[in-house]
Amino acid sequence: MSIVEKEIVSLVFYKPEYKERLLNYRLSAEQQRYTAFPVDALQRCESEPDRHPIVILYGYQPAGFFVLHGGEGVKEFSNNNDAILLRAYSINAEFQGKGIASQSIKLLNPFVKKHFPDVNEIILAVNHANIAAQTVYKKGGFVDQGIRAMGREGEMFICHLDI
């Protein structure tokens, strides 16, 4: 694999071949306050068909993970029936600091357009104290429209990205 290939960030639907790597996923204690480990999120995806697990690849290695949750998942945060919720977003600790988060968020819009053509908005909830995540989401085009919700760690900002 060349250096260029190593630096390519892409989004793919979860496949069982990624499971072992996701089992060894690490997050700081601070990050664990705000997001789920991929293996925990995958369990929910197995029992709820409107949850779609997505792997963030750095080259060919799973470097991050998130879930796109349609249907009932969005209704908690929006009245838009054509929206999808981004949840359980994280980058494995060993891959942090390489710009993968920013690149993956920029890929989100075209990924959703391609695989979820009826969706016209992506919604996410980010904790008021999670400044690092807020920064990444804002750089990726998400907008805080002033809607708030309470989460397990306190107030959350509900952010939107039009597709």
Summary of the structure (lengths in Angstrom):
residues: 163
radius of gyration: 14.9
end to end distance: 33.7
largest distance: 45.9
contacts: 477
relative contact order: 0.16
helix: 36%
strand: 34%
